[in-house]
Amino acid sequence: MKRQMIFASLILVGLFVGHVAAQDDVELDRMEDKLTRQLENKMPGWKHRHGEPIQGSKGVLIDRWSAGNRVVSISVVRYDSAKSAQDVLQPFIKHEPNKTELRGVGDEGYAWGYGLGNVMFRRGKFVISVSTYADVDSDSDAQTLTPSERGQRARSEIKRLSQEFAKPVVTAIDQP
């Protein structure tokens, strides 16, 4: 398990510091606007905060969405081609034994981790990572739930939100 966490972390770090297209940030600014509009329409009531990529990174967009005790982080990395983006996913596909393929999420998509809350997918030359946190212990009815029920709720919420946020990201990328 520890090896898998280390590998997943290395993959995510590679997304941020890996080779990305050296294009103008105009494309990412447009992407940010489209993504924000799409998610505000699909996920009303969620608060949005734009994050900062690792210093020196180019072609990276980081957003955080929150509602109550639920948080969804979205990272979009632009590569110079669809082939380059696809090449980023290959080590993950090859070495992550506990991944689940997601159909209908991008050109290729995978989920893994607690509640399948880590979603990574590719759409054209973009690689997108969605990760979710749900603090169900802070839910108003948490004290009435058994530990098993709280765990099940957390897994269910994490999976639902990760996939619910991933689909509008694809729509935003596809918009002109």
N, C-alpha and C positions, 0 to 999 in steps of 0.2 A: 504494500500500500504506500509506504514511504517513497519507494522508487517511482511509483506512478505519479505521486504528487510532485516530486522533483522534476520528472520528465515533462509533465504538463506545465509546470512553471517555466521551464526552459523554453518550451514551445511558445508560450505567451510572451516571454521576454524577447525571443527571436522575432516575433511579429513587430515589436516596437522598435527594435534596433537593427533589424535586418535591412537589406537593400530595398529601397523603395524608389519610385519614380521621382525625379528631381523637377517635377512640374511646378508651375506657379500654384500658390495656395488658393487661387480663384476657384479652381475645381472643388477643393475641399470646403471652401466657404459656401458654394452653391449646395454641396452635399449636406452641410450642416443645416442650412435653411430648409431644404427639402425634408430632411430627417426630422427636424424639430416640428415643422408643420404637420407632417404625417403622424407623428406620435402624439402631438397635442390633440389632433382630431380623433385618433383611435383610443387614446388613453387619457380622457379628460380627468382633471383633478390631480394628475401627477406633476410634481415640481421638477424642473429641468435645471441642471447645472453643467456648464461646459468645463471639461477638465483640460489639463495641460499634459502634453506628451513628454516623454523623457527628453531632456535637453539635447538638442542636436538632431532629433528625429525629424524627418520630413515625410509628408504624405500620411500623417496620422491624425485621426479625429477621435476624441474621447468625450463621452457624455455620461452623465449619471442622472438617473430618474428615480424619484422617491415619492412614496405615498405612505404616510404613517410609518409603520415598522417594516416596510418592504422597500428594497433598493435594487435597482437594475443598472448595471454598468455595461456600456456599449463601447467597443473600440472598433474603429474602421481603419484599415491600413490599405493604402492605394499602392499598387505595384505598377511596373511599367507595361505589363501585359497580363492577359489571362493565364498564359502559360507560367509566368513567374509566380503568380498567385497560387496556381495549382501546385507548383513545386513546393511551396511552403507547407501545404497540407500533407504531402506525401509521407514525411517522417511520422507525423501524428497517426495517419491512417495505418501505417505499417506497424507502429510500435505500441499503440494504445489498445490493450486487450479488452477493456471494458467499455468501449465506445458503442453507441447505437447510431445507426445511420438514420438521418432524418430525410424523409421524402417531402418534396415541395418546399424546402427551405433552401433557396439559392440553387446554384448549379450542382453543388455537393455540400452536404451538411452532416454534422455529427454532434452528438451530445454525450456527456460522460459526467462522472462525479456524483456527489450527493444529490439525489432527486433528479438526476440528469440536468442539473442547473447550469452546467457549463456547455454552451452551445458555440460551435465554431463552424462557419460556413463560408463558401466562396460565391461571389456573384461577379462574373466577368473578372476584371482586374482588381477587385476588392476582396479582402479577407476580413470577415467580421467575427468578433468575439462578443458573446453576450453572457454575462454571469449575474446570478441573482442571489440575494440574501433575504430571508424572511424570518424575522424574530417573532415566531408564533407564541413564545412565552409572554410577550407583551400584549397579545390579543385580549380583548375584554373578557372572553370566556375561557381563557387558558387554564384557570384554576379548576374548572369543572372537567377538564380532560385528563385522561391518564397519560403517563409519559409516552406510552405507545401511540396513543391518539395524537399527541402533540407532534411526535416524530413523523407520523403519517401525514399530518397536515402540512408540516414543514416541507417534506418531500413533494407533496402534491402541489403546493403553492409555488415552490421553486421551479418545478418542471413547467407548470402552466404559464408562469410569468416569463420565463426564458423564451419559450416558444411563442407566446403572445407578442413579445417585443420583437422577436426575430423577423416575423412575417412583414410588418410595416417597414422594416429596414430594407428588405428586398424591394418593396413597392417604391420606396423613396429613391433607391439607386436606379430603378428602371424609368423613373419619370424624367422627361427631357429637361 
